[in-house]
Amino acid sequence: GLDKGLKPIEKLAMLTAALCHDIQHPGLNNAYHIASRAPLAILYNDNSVLENYHAAVTFAVLGRPSLNILANVTLKQYQTIRQTIVHMILATDMTCHFEM
């Protein structure tokens, strides 16, 4: 399958990103948040507002002791997992796919 070349830690990061890419979605898009000067747009400087929010919420949830599936990984593994999850969630901002 497609996952044969992936390390277990990469699979974990990808699955987590897939599960969390829309966590706590408010039902409004980035354009609305930016145009309405919503607090999230201000917080994330109008850049991939919801995607940054979803990534932040993901790690807030993972920071809870009862939900921390990363509690037993090394610092290096944590950094790799975090970087992968954030990168993958930010990549779901469709406006970034059409920029030249």
C-alpha positions in Angstrom: 0.0 0.0 0.0 0.8 3.7 0.0 2.0 3.6 3.6 4.8 1.0 3.1 7.5 3.6 3.0 6.3 5.5 6.0 7.7 5.2 9.5 5.2 4.6 12.3 5.8 8.1 13.7 4.9 9.6 10.3 1.8 7.5 10.1 0.8 8.7 13.6 1.4 12.4 12.6 -0.6 12.0 9.3 -3.5 10.3 11.0 -3.6 12.9 13.7 -3.5 15.7 11.2 -6.3 14.1 9.2 -8.5 13.6 12.2 -7.9 17.2 13.5 -7.7 19.3 10.4 -11.1 20.8 11.1 -11.3 20.5 14.9 -13.7 23.1 16.4 -14.5 24.6 13.0 -16.8 27.5 13.6 -18.7 27.1 10.3 -17.4 30.3 8.7 -14.6 30.6 6.2 -11.3 32.5 6.4 -12.6 35.2 4.1 -15.5 35.9 6.5 -13.1 36.0 9.5 -10.8 38.4 7.7 -13.5 40.7 6.3 -15.3 40.9 9.7 -12.0 41.5 11.5 -12.8 38.6 13.8 -10.5 37.9 16.7 -9.1 34.8 15.1 -8.1 36.8 12.0 -6.4 39.3 14.1 -4.7 36.6 16.1 -3.4 34.9 13.0 -2.7 38.0 11.0 -5.2 37.1 8.3 -3.0 34.1 7.3 -4.6 30.7 7.1 -6.8 31.8 10.0 -8.8 28.7 10.5 -6.0 26.3 9.7 -3.7 28.0 12.3 -6.6 27.7 14.7 -7.2 24.0 14.0 -3.5 23.3 14.5 -3.4 25.3 17.8 -6.5 23.5 19.1 -5.0 20.2 18.2 -2.0 20.8 20.4 -4.1 22.2 23.2 -6.1 19.0 23.2 -2.9 16.9 23.0 -1.6 18.9 26.0 -4.3 17.5 28.2 -2.8 14.6 30.3 -5.7 12.3 29.7 -5.6 12.9 25.9 -1.8 13.2 25.3 -1.0 10.4 22.9 2.5 11.9 22.6 3.4 11.7 26.2 5.9 9.0 25.8 7.7 10.2 22.6 11.2 11.7 22.7 11.6 15.5 22.3 13.0 14.9 18.8 10.0 12.7 17.9 7.6 15.2 19.3 9.2 18.0 17.2 8.9 15.9 14.1 5.3 14.9 14.8 4.4 18.5 15.6 6.0 19.9 12.5 4.3 17.3 10.3 0.9 17.9 11.9 1.1 21.7 11.6 2.4 21.5 8.1 -0.4 19.1 7.0 -3.2 21.1 8.6 -1.9 24.4 7.2 -1.8 22.7 3.7 -5.6 22.4 3.9 -6.0 26.1 3.3 -7.2 25.9 -0.3 -6.2 29.5 -1.1 -2.5 28.4 -0.9 -3.0 25.9 -3.7 -3.6 28.6 -6.3 -1.0 31.2 -5.4 1.7 31.9 -8.0 
